[in-house]
Amino acid sequence: MRPVPAGFTYLGLLFFVALIGIALAATGVVWHTESKRQRERELLFVGDQFRRAIGNYYERSPGGANSFPQSLDDLLLDSRYPNTQRYLRRVYADPMTGKTQWGLVKGPGDGIVGVYSLSEDKPLKTAGFKDVDADFEGKEKYSDWKFTYAPAAAAPPAAGTPGAPAPGMPGGMAPGMPGAMTPGTPGPMAPGMPGAMGPGMPGSPVPGMLGTTPPGTPGTTTPDTGNK
């Protein structure tokens, strides 16, 4: 057999090394992307934990005067209570930066109503968020993902409770209540409306007279004045 020239062997080795390099680079890109997706999932979880903790701090305010925490440390130990009250186990690190420093969203009384990552990287996830995170869709930076707590608005009184308007009833009065109009009953007529009787018109009541028929009308009884 004729020996293979050394030059061809060298070229083949270089080609093989190049293929290995391309495969490793592709593997590195895939690994980096998957690692970033995993950190995104951690950010969504950790951010939600902060949001829940802020909500618990607000809703459990003593004395009915709701307030937001002034620092993240307030979520670890609520100094408003004499006994130990914790809403968060620890101040979690930002999965995107690896640090415990967070951007703070301020609200009433300079309280903290939410947190956000300080990373300016572009997210991989841009859609398919949960309803509570629907505002994250289409955001260009992780720092645009604001994990904020919004207190629920006070619900109106349910139908049937005292003070609740009855559906379809004028003035919001429930049937059977004093002054309530029964459906189908003609209401009072305003002066000037067809069929309404004004003062001085035949058949209209006269102040101080019993009944609704004016004096002198046939069939009426004139009050006895005592003069025969």
C-alpha positions in Angstrom: 0.0 0.0 0.0 1.1 3.5 -0.7 1.7 5.5 2.5 -0.7 8.4 3.2 1.1 11.8 2.8 1.7 13.5 6.1 0.1 16.7 4.8 -3.3 15.1 4.4 -3.2 13.6 7.9 -2.5 17.0 9.3 -5.4 18.6 7.4 -7.7 15.9 8.6 -6.7 16.5 12.2 -7.3 20.2 11.8 -10.7 19.6 10.4 -11.6 17.2 13.2 -10.4 19.8 15.8 -12.5 22.5 14.1 -15.6 20.3 14.3 -15.1 19.7 18.0 -14.7 23.4 18.6 -17.9 24.2 16.7 -19.8 21.5 18.7 -18.4 22.8 22.0 -19.4 26.4 21.1 -22.9 25.3 20.2 -23.1 23.4 23.5 -21.9 26.4 25.4 -24.6 28.6 23.7 -27.3 26.1 24.6 -26.1 25.8 28.1 -25.9 29.6 28.6 -29.5 30.0 27.2 -30.9 27.3 29.4 -29.0 28.7 32.4 -30.5 32.1 31.7 -34.0 30.6 31.4 -33.5 28.9 34.8 -32.5 32.2 36.4 -35.6 33.8 34.8 -37.8 31.3 36.5 -36.1 31.9 39.8 -36.6 35.6 39.4 -40.3 35.2 38.8 -40.5 32.9 41.9 -38.4 35.2 44.2 -40.2 38.3 43.0 -43.5 36.8 43.8 -42.3 35.9 47.3 -41.5 39.5 47.9 -44.8 40.6 46.6 -46.7 38.2 48.9 -44.6 39.3 51.9 -45.3 42.9 51.2 -49.0 42.1 50.9 -49.1 40.2 54.2 -47.3 43.1 55.9 -49.8 45.6 54.6 -52.9 43.5 55.3 -51.8 42.6 58.8 -51.2 46.1 60.0 -52.2 46.5 63.6 -55.0 48.9 64.5 -56.5 48.9 61.1 -54.1 51.6 59.8 -52.6 49.8 56.8 -49.0 50.7 55.9 -46.2 49.4 53.8 -42.8 48.4 55.0 -40.0 51.0 55.1 -37.3 48.5 54.3 -37.0 44.9 53.2 -35.7 44.0 56.7 -39.2 44.8 58.0 -40.4 41.7 56.2 -38.0 39.6 58.2 -39.2 40.9 61.6 -42.3 43.1 62.0 -41.5 45.5 64.8 -45.1 46.7 65.0 -45.9 43.6 67.1 -44.6 42.6 70.5 -44.2 39.0 69.4 -42.3 37.7 66.4 -44.0 38.2 63.1 -42.1 37.2 59.9 -43.3 37.5 56.3 -40.1 36.4 54.6 -37.4 33.9 55.6 -34.6 36.0 54.2 -33.8 38.8 51.7 -33.3 36.6 48.7 -30.5 37.4 46.2 -31.4 38.6 42.7 -30.9 35.6 40.5 -29.9 37.8 37.6 -27.2 39.7 39.4 -26.4 37.3 42.3 -26.7 40.2 44.8 -29.2 41.0 47.5 -29.6 44.5 46.3 -33.0 45.2 44.7 -34.7 48.1 43.1 -37.5 49.4 45.3 -40.9 50.6 44.1 -42.1 53.3 46.6 -45.7 54.0 47.4 -47.7 56.0 50.0 -45.7 57.2 53.0 -42.5 56.3 51.2 -43.3 52.7 51.9 -42.1 49.8 49.7 -44.9 48.4 47.4 -42.7 46.3 45.2 -39.2 45.2 44.1 -37.5 44.7 40.7 -34.2 43.3 39.4 -31.3 45.8 38.8 -30.2 43.8 35.7 -30.4 45.6 32.4 -30.2 42.4 30.3 -32.8 41.6 27.7 -35.2 38.8 28.9 -35.6 35.6 26.9 -39.2 35.3 28.1 -41.5 37.9 26.6 -44.9 36.2 26.7 -46.9 33.5 28.4 -46.8 35.1 31.9 -49.3 34.5 34.7 -52.1 36.9 35.1 -50.4 38.6 38.0 -47.3 39.2 35.9 -49.2 40.1 32.7 -47.5 43.5 32.6 -44.1 41.9 32.0 -45.1 40.9 28.4 -42.9 42.7 25.8 -40.6 44.3 28.3 -37.0 45.0 27.1 -35.1 44.7 30.4 -35.4 42.6 33.5 -35.5 45.9 35.5 -38.9 46.5 33.8 -40.3 43.5 35.7 -41.9 45.2 38.7 -43.2 42.8 41.4 -45.7 45.2 43.1 -48.5 44.6 45.5 -51.8 46.5 45.0 -54.4 46.4 47.7 -57.8 45.1 46.6 -60.5 47.7 46.2 -63.3 47.7 48.7 -66.2 45.6 47.4 -69.7 47.2 47.3 -72.3 45.7 49.8 -74.0 42.5 48.6 -77.6 42.6 47.6 -79.9 41.8 50.5 -77.6 43.4 53.1 -78.8 46.6 55.0 -78.0 49.6 53.0 -77.6 47.8 49.7 -79.8 49.0 46.9 -82.3 46.5 45.6 -82.0 45.8 41.9 -84.5 47.7 39.8 -86.1 49.6 42.7 -86.3 53.4 42.6 -84.0 55.0 45.2 -82.5 51.7 46.1 -85.3 50.7 48.5 -86.0 47.0 49.0 -89.6 45.8 48.6 -91.6 45.7 51.8 -89.6 48.6 53.4 -91.5 51.7 54.6 -91.8 54.1 51.8 -90.8 51.5 49.1 -92.9 51.3 46.0 -94.3 48.0 44.9 -93.4 47.2 41.3 -96.4 47.9 39.1 -97.9 50.5 41.5 -98.5 53.9 39.8 -96.2 56.5 41.4 -97.0 60.1 42.4 -97.8 62.5 39.7 -95.9 65.8 39.4 -98.0 69.0 38.9 -98.5 69.8 35.3 -98.5 66.2 34.1 -101.6 64.8 32.4 -104.0 63.5 35.1 -102.3 65.4 37.9 -104.5 67.7 40.0 -103.2 71.1 41.0 -104.4 73.4 43.8 -107.9 75.0 43.1 -108.8 72.4 40.5 -112.1 70.6 40.8 -111.6 67.4 42.8 -108.3 68.5 44.4 -107.9 68.4 48.2 -108.4 71.7 50.1 -106.2 72.3 53.1 -108.0 71.6 56.3 -110.9 69.7 54.7 -111.5 66.0 55.2 -111.7 63.9 52.1 -110.8 65.1 48.6 -114.1 66.8 47.5 -114.4 70.6 47.7 -117.3 72.1 49.8 -120.5 72.7 47.9 -120.1 69.7 45.7 -123.3 67.6 45.5 -123.0 64.6 47.8 -120.7 66.4 50.2 -121.4 67.1 53.9 -120.8 70.6 55.2 -119.2 70.6 58.6 -121.6 71.5 61.4 -120.6 74.9 62.7 -123.0 74.9 65.6 -125.3 77.7 64.1 -128.8 76.4 63.4 
